[in-house]
Amino acid sequence: MKGIRILSFSLPLLFIGPYVIFMSFKNQSHPLFIPVLGMGIIVCLFSIYLIFKGIQTIMKSLFDGK
């Protein structure tokens, strides 16, 4: 259950991250272009990390024999 909960937290981030990156590229003339782009990249990377941890948790629970 813990792995599925972690994966469910990553699901919204999978959509929010690329959207933020797209919006930052759409407004390149805005002075906050670089911080918004950085935030979008951080959100995407955190989503990838959460997916990795969720799948790792599920695999540990299936194959650890506890």
ABEGO torsion letter per residue (X at the ends): XAAAAAAAAAAAAAAAAAAAAAAAAABAABAAAAAAAAAAAAAAAAAAAAAAAAAAAAAAAAAAGX
